[in-house]
Amino acid sequence: MTSTAKGPVATEIETRLRAALFPVALDVIDDSEKHRGHAGHDARGESHFTVAITSPAFEGENRVARQRMVNRALADLLAQRVHALAIRATAPSEI
């Protein structure tokens, strides 16, 4: 498992997803700098992320169900701190 996460919010995202979904692969990418000056940009940084996650929990689930699983694990962060989250969720059988 790899992670490009470095800040406290990215670290928290990674910790929560590992605990909730037991991924076999996980990348948490901070895209915040790409959004400087755009709506939702937070001067503190760590406001926009991409998560690429592969988990056995996603087997047999459709795209919407997978995204809901990720969103549930991160609910309060999404409500308070994270403005945007792009999710690429796959099952091990799909890689």
N, C-alpha and C positions, 0 to 999 in steps of 0.2 A: 504494500500500500504506500502510496506517495501523497505528498501534500506540498503545495506551494504556499500554504497559509503561514503567515508570520505574526500578524497582529492579534490582539486579544479577542476581537469579535470573530475573526476567521478561526482562531483556535477553539473558541466555544462552539462554533458551527461544527467543526470536525469532531470534537468530543461528543456532542449530542448525537450526531449521526452515527458514530461508531457504537454508542450505547444503545440506540434505538433500532438500528437496522443491520448491525454486524456485517459491514461491507467487506468484500474481498478486494475491492479497489476503491479509492476515494481521493479525489482532487478537489480542493477548495481554492478557488482562484479569486483574488481581490481585483475586481475590474473598476474600482472607484476612480482611479486617475483618468480613465477614459471618459468619465462623465463630468469632469471639472467644468463648472459653469452651466451645467444643465440642471433642469428641475430635479430635485431630490438629492443633489450632491450635498454632502455633509463635509464641512471644512475639517472635521476631525478625521476624515477618511473612513474606510471600511463601511461603505454604505451600499455598494453594488458588488454582487458576487456571482460567480458561476460555480455550480457544484456538478461534478461528474462522478457518479456513484454506481457501483455494480454490487448488487446484494441478492442473496438467495431469497430474501423477503419479497422480491419483485416477480419471482416466477409465477406465471399465470395471471398476473395483474396487468391491466391496461395502463396506458400512459397517464391518464387522469388519476387513477388510483395510486400509482407510484408517486406522482407529484404531491398528492394529498398526504401520503405517508411522510415524505420529507417535510412538507409544510407543518404537519402536526408536531414533528420533533423540534421544529424551530419556531413555533408559534409566537412566543413572546418576543423573540429577537426580531421577527418580521414586523410585529406591531410597533415596536419601540425604536429599533436601531437600524435595521436593514431596509433600505428603500426598494431594492430590486434584487431578485434572485432568479437566475436562469438555471434550470435543472435538466441534466442529461442523466436519466435513470435507466439502467439496463439490468437484466438478469444475467447470471453467469452463462447460461445456455446461449445467450445472444452474442457473446464475444468470441 
